[in-house]
């Protein structure tokens, strides 16, 4: 069975929204991203992330993510049609839990979630995320949307891997 893998950039205080505060984590950030996306065959995206990314990634040369996100099937969770077309995109029209269960039961590699905070929160609450790959920058952002809300229920995770870059960026892998 395929796994749903959440990849998120976070500040020390848990802010995940538009990480303009994310400083250069060194080549380790790109190497880590390459490992994460190297096992992914599909991506789940929320509507806001899709609309934002559809205007950026098709013309980007920031590798390895540009080639990956532009060629990988994207499953867009939304209640209305996106503002832009983007190659390899499918709208999710069935209940999210059923859709994810069908994706997981099918053939292929991991199913990624990138950005898409509200979608990530929904999937975490529904216990549909199998692994969390978090990149934690040594910075306190102060303001912005957080991945984990104060209303979230207790969820115990198993630490699978932890490494760091020389500047203090942490790379954390947890099994849900």
Secondary structure, DSSP 8 states (H G I E B T S, - for coil): ---EEEEEEEETT-B-SS-TT-----HHHHHHHHHHHHTEEEEEEEHHHHHHHHTTGGG---TTHHHHHHHSEEEEE-SS--SS--TTEEEE-S-HHHHHHHHHHSSSSEEEEES-HHHHHHHHHTT---EEEEEEES----SS-BSS-TT------EEEEEEE-TTS-EEEEEE-
